[in-house]
Amino acid sequence: MKINILLFLLITLISCQRKTSETEIKKISNKSSVFLTLYPEMSDSDFKNEVNRLNTTGLLSNNKFQFLLDKTIYDFDVINNNISIRLNYNRKQTIETIFLNYKKSDELIKNYSNEKLNLLNIFKNKYKRSSNQFPPNYTIMAEELSKPNYEVFEDAEKYILIGWQVIGDRIPNKQESAEEIKKIFPNRKSSKKYDEYAKSSSNGGGTAVFGIEFEINYFRKSILDTIINKTWLDYKETEKRAHELNSRKHNLKIKQEENIKKL
């Protein structure tokens, strides 16, 4: 069983990420732009024709852009989102929790986090970080952008929007497991439900997913400026409503305390 799972993980990793030869390294390193001759607002037919041409010339491989990092090729899917061109990279692995503990899960999450940093640093070195960024820790209300983290870079002509998500079902250690059980069963009374939950928490069960989602978006500046400005307006309105709600709660509490004093 364990051998089969390890074999499955090995195949998964090889299919998404692989070492490359010196010839391939030279070929990929000579590419001047990750977006090649693709640009936002291409028609579907123009995009398809250009992708076919790029496949023929070897600048794309089976509709994928091959990205070189530390002598390893990353295969990015090339997507036409109409208002942007996106390069999309996903790598995930599913592991049965009986083969995991908190140290192994922490190590996997750390490895994928380092992989994200290595990819992100390429663009930090190549492009200037834009002063026009999305609000921090705020969900972007645009269906084209679904990642929890985004950073905007720019040159004279375009925005490069990098989005990412590190995925990790962390396995808690014994102390964390005990605290979680205590929250669910504060009285710690033995019962069938409690015993079953405690057993599943300590022995593991099911599966855990680890991985990374990383996207590179090419936007015209006017388009992304509009999305960012709209997001800031939504953010400020949400903050205003939250402040007003907290103020009403505070005033109500004061009034209730005054009424109690009058009794």
C-alpha positions in Angstrom: 0.0 0.0 0.0 2.8 2.4 1.0 4.8 1.5 -2.1 1.8 2.2 -4.4 1.2 5.6 -2.8 4.9 6.6 -3.1 4.8 5.5 -6.7 1.7 7.6 -7.4 3.4 10.7 -5.8 6.5 10.1 -7.9 4.5 9.9 -11.1 2.6 13.1 -10.2 5.7 15.1 -9.5 7.4 13.9 -12.7 4.4 14.9 -14.8 4.4 18.5 -13.5 8.0 19.2 -12.8 11.1 17.7 -14.4 14.8 18.1 -14.8 16.0 19.3 -18.1 19.0 18.8 -20.5 21.5 21.5 -21.2 20.1 21.9 -24.8 16.6 22.5 -23.4 18.0 24.9 -20.8 19.7 27.0 -23.5 16.5 27.0 -25.6 14.3 28.2 -22.8 16.8 30.7 -21.4 16.8 32.5 -24.8 13.1 33.3 -24.5 12.9 37.1 -24.1 9.3 37.2 -22.6 7.2 34.6 -20.8 4.2 35.8 -22.8 6.1 35.6 -26.2 3.9 37.1 -28.9 0.6 36.7 -26.9 -1.2 39.8 -25.7 -4.5 40.7 -23.8 -7.8 41.0 -25.7 -6.8 38.6 -28.4 -9.8 37.0 -30.1 -10.1 33.3 -29.4 -9.3 32.4 -33.0 -6.2 34.7 -33.1 -5.0 33.2 -29.8 -5.5 29.6 -31.0 -3.7 30.3 -34.3 -0.8 32.0 -32.5 -0.5 29.2 -29.9 -0.3 26.7 -32.8 2.4 28.7 -34.5 4.4 28.9 -31.2 4.1 25.1 -30.8 5.5 24.7 -34.3 8.4 27.0 -33.7 9.2 25.2 -30.4 8.5 28.3 -28.2 5.6 26.4 -26.7 5.5 22.7 -26.0 2.0 21.1 -26.3 0.4 24.5 -25.6 2.6 24.9 -22.5 5.2 27.5 -21.7 8.3 25.8 -20.1 9.7 27.9 -17.3 13.3 27.3 -16.2 14.3 27.6 -12.5 17.4 26.0 -11.0 17.8 23.7 -14.0 14.3 22.4 -13.5 11.5 23.0 -16.1 8.1 24.1 -14.9 5.2 23.6 -17.4 2.8 26.5 -17.4 -0.6 26.2 -19.1 -1.2 29.2 -21.4 -4.7 30.7 -21.0 -6.6 33.5 -22.8 -8.8 35.3 -20.3 -9.7 37.9 -22.9 -8.7 40.8 -20.7 -5.4 39.1 -19.8 -3.1 36.4 -20.8 -2.4 33.9 -18.0 0.3 31.4 -17.4 -0.9 28.9 -14.9 1.1 26.4 -12.9 -0.4 23.8 -10.4 1.3 21.1 -8.5 -0.5 19.0 -5.9 0.0 15.8 -4.1 -2.4 13.8 -2.0 -1.1 11.7 0.9 -2.9 9.4 3.3 -2.6 10.9 6.8 -1.4 7.6 8.3 1.9 8.3 6.5 2.1 11.8 7.9 2.8 13.6 11.2 3.1 17.3 12.0 6.9 17.4 11.2 6.4 15.9 7.7 3.4 18.1 6.9 5.3 21.2 8.1 8.2 20.2 5.9 6.0 19.8 2.8 4.4 23.2 3.4 7.8 24.8 3.9 9.1 23.2 0.6 6.1 24.5 -1.4 6.5 28.0 0.3 10.1 28.1 -0.8 9.1 27.1 -4.3 6.7 30.0 -4.4 9.4 32.4 -3.2 11.8 31.2 -5.8 9.3 31.8 -8.6 8.2 35.2 -7.2 11.8 36.4 -6.9 12.3 36.0 -10.6 9.8 38.8 -11.2 11.0 40.9 -8.3 14.4 40.9 -10.0 13.0 41.5 -13.5 10.3 44.0 -13.0 9.6 47.0 -10.7 7.0 46.4 -8.0 4.1 48.7 -8.8 2.9 51.3 -6.2 -0.6 50.3 -7.3 -1.4 47.2 -5.2 -4.6 45.5 -4.1 -5.8 46.0 -0.5 -4.0 43.6 1.9 -5.9 40.5 3.2 -9.0 41.4 1.1 -10.9 39.1 -1.3 -10.9 40.6 -4.8 -14.4 40.8 -6.2 -13.4 39.9 -9.8 -14.1 36.4 -11.1 -10.9 36.4 -13.1 -8.8 36.7 -9.9 -9.4 33.9 -7.4 -6.1 33.5 -5.6 -5.8 34.7 -2.0 -2.5 36.5 -2.7 -1.6 38.9 -5.5 1.4 41.2 -6.1 1.6 43.7 -9.0 4.7 44.4 -11.0 5.1 46.7 -14.0 7.3 48.0 -16.8 6.6 50.9 -19.2 3.9 49.0 -21.2 2.2 46.5 -19.0 1.3 45.1 -15.6 2.5 41.7 -14.5 0.1 40.4 -11.8 1.4 37.4 -9.8 -1.1 35.3 -7.9 -0.4 32.3 -5.7 -1.7 29.9 -3.1 0.4 27.4 -1.0 -1.8 24.5 -0.1 -1.2 22.4 3.0 -3.4 20.3 5.3 -1.2 20.6 8.3 -1.2 17.7 10.7 -1.4 19.0 14.3 1.0 17.8 17.0 -0.2 16.1 20.2 -0.6 19.3 22.1 -2.6 21.0 19.3 -4.7 17.9 18.9 -5.5 17.9 22.6 -6.4 21.6 22.5 -8.7 21.0 19.5 -10.5 18.1 21.3 -10.9 20.3 24.4 -12.6 23.0 22.3 -15.1 20.5 20.9 -15.5 18.6 24.2 -14.9 21.2 26.9 -16.0 18.8 29.7 -13.8 16.0 28.5 -16.4 13.5 29.5 -16.0 10.1 28.0 -18.6 9.2 25.4 -18.8 7.2 22.3 -18.6 10.4 20.1 -15.7 11.8 22.1 -13.7 8.5 22.1 -14.2 8.2 18.3 -13.0 11.7 17.7 -10.0 11.4 20.0 -9.0 8.1 18.2 -9.3 9.6 14.7 -7.3 12.7 15.8 -4.5 10.7 17.2 -4.3 7.9 14.7 -5.1 9.9 11.5 -7.6 9.1 8.8 -8.4 10.2 5.3 -6.1 12.2 3.2 -4.2 15.5 3.2 -3.4 17.7 0.2 -0.2 19.7 -0.3 0.9 21.8 -3.3 1.2 25.2 -4.9 -0.9 27.2 -7.4 1.0 30.0 -9.2 -0.2 32.2 -12.0 1.4 35.0 -14.1 -1.0 37.5 -15.6 -0.3 40.0 -18.4 -2.7 43.0 -18.2 -2.9 46.2 -20.0 -2.4 49.0 -17.4 -5.8 50.6 -18.0 -7.7 47.4 -17.4 -5.9 46.4 -14.2 -6.0 49.9 -12.9 -9.8 49.8 -13.1 -10.0 46.5 -11.2 -7.6 47.7 -8.5 -9.5 51.0 -8.0 -12.8 49.2 -7.8 -11.4 46.8 -5.3 -10.2 49.7 -3.1 -13.6 51.3 -3.2 -15.2 48.0 -2.1 -12.6 47.6 0.6 -13.2 51.1 2.0 -16.9 50.6 1.9 -16.6 47.3 3.8 -14.3 49.0 6.4 -16.8 51.8 6.8 -19.7 49.4 7.4 -17.7 47.4 9.9 -16.8 50.6 11.8 -20.4 51.7 11.9 -21.5 48.3 13.1 -18.9 48.3 15.9 -19.9 51.8 16.9 -23.5 50.8 17.2 -22.6 47.8 19.3 -20.5 49.9 21.5 -23.2 52.6 22.0 -25.8 49.8 22.7 -23.5 48.3 25.3 -23.1 51.7 27.1 -26.9 52.2 27.0 -27.5 48.8 28.5 -25.0 49.4 31.3 -26.7 52.7 32.1 -30.1 51.1 32.2 -28.7 48.5 34.6 -27.4 51.2 36.9 -30.9 52.8 37.0 -32.5 49.6 38.3 
